[in-house]
Amino acid sequence: LAMTWGSLTTDTGKATAVPGGHSTAYGVPVTRSVANITAKIVPVKDGKVLAIKNAEANDGGQSSAAAGQAALKKAAGDFADELVSAAKKIAAQN
């Protein structure tokens, strides 16, 4: 896409996972996490935001780290494909 437009950046991309709760399942402690991924598509030439994509997911594990990783993986599922698809659609319009 950068070759199509000359210069393109995915600006302010962010992925976070925060604790979503603790419980016990079958005697095993379980931690829930909420993950959120956000990215903006911004051409360098004018800095105008052309698209914003978000994805959110919840998942669990036996530790905060495991739950966070699982939630981020779940949120990222088709996120990259959607972001590229949005960029290609914008490129086709220009």
C-alpha atoms as one frame of an Amber mdcrd trajectory, in Angstrom:
protein
   0.000   0.000   0.000   2.873   2.357   0.693   3.993   1.780  -2.888   0.485
   2.631  -4.128   0.219   5.901  -2.203   3.880   6.810  -1.949   3.799   6.987
   1.851   1.367   5.489   4.321   1.471   4.934   8.020  -0.651   2.990  10.451
  -0.732   5.609  13.155  -1.480   5.257  16.847  -1.903   1.499  16.666  -2.498
   0.109  20.146  -3.172  -3.297  21.663  -3.978  -3.678  25.346  -5.222  -6.400
  27.651  -6.596  -5.584  31.090  -7.847  -7.856  33.867 -11.525  -8.628  33.532
 -12.133 -10.635  36.692 -11.139 -13.663  38.703 -13.093 -16.803  39.508 -12.692
 -20.502  40.166 -13.697 -23.232  37.736 -13.561 -26.862  38.878 -11.295 -25.832
  41.749  -8.814 -24.047  39.469  -8.373 -20.254  39.634  -9.301 -18.542  36.367
  -8.429 -14.999  35.326 -10.371 -13.179  32.616  -8.886 -10.435  30.417 -10.355
  -7.928  28.007  -8.231  -7.041  24.960  -8.673  -4.073  22.670  -6.805  -3.361
  19.437  -7.063  -0.025  17.624  -5.280   1.308  14.538  -5.682   4.312  12.250
  -4.706   4.524   8.588  -3.102   7.902   7.896  -1.306   9.014   4.707   1.945
  10.835   5.471   1.281  13.485   2.799  -1.682  15.123   4.567  -2.096  13.457
   7.965  -5.841  12.955   7.386  -7.290   9.914   9.179  -8.810   7.720   6.461
  -9.909   4.734   8.539 -10.046   3.550  12.129 -10.367  -0.128  12.959 -11.122
  -1.616  16.384 -11.356  -5.155  17.697 -12.216  -6.347  21.199 -12.324  -9.779
  22.785 -12.515 -11.499  26.166 -10.716 -14.689  27.133  -9.386 -16.474  30.181
  -6.482 -18.442  31.540  -4.839 -19.542  34.754  -2.705 -16.378  34.994  -3.135
 -12.739  34.011  -0.436 -13.073  31.357  -2.020 -16.174  29.803  -5.482 -14.589
  29.843  -4.155 -11.379  28.287  -2.338 -13.253  25.527  -5.399 -15.365  24.772
  -7.649 -12.291  24.616  -5.219 -10.420  22.346  -4.931 -13.411  20.000  -8.712
 -13.665  19.857  -9.106  -9.931  19.132  -6.382 -10.041  16.479  -8.117 -12.905
  14.664  -9.236 -11.121  11.503  -8.127  -7.639  12.598  -5.075  -7.474  10.316
  -7.094  -8.671   7.322  -9.772  -6.045   8.031  -7.137  -3.309   8.336  -5.500
  -4.294   5.029  -8.918  -4.585   3.381  -9.814  -1.048   4.514  -6.500   0.281
   3.202  -7.006  -1.430  -0.168 -10.526   0.004  -0.415  -9.180   3.489   0.303
  -6.386   2.976  -2.252  -8.936   1.946  -4.894 -10.873   5.180  -4.308  -7.783
   7.355  -4.771
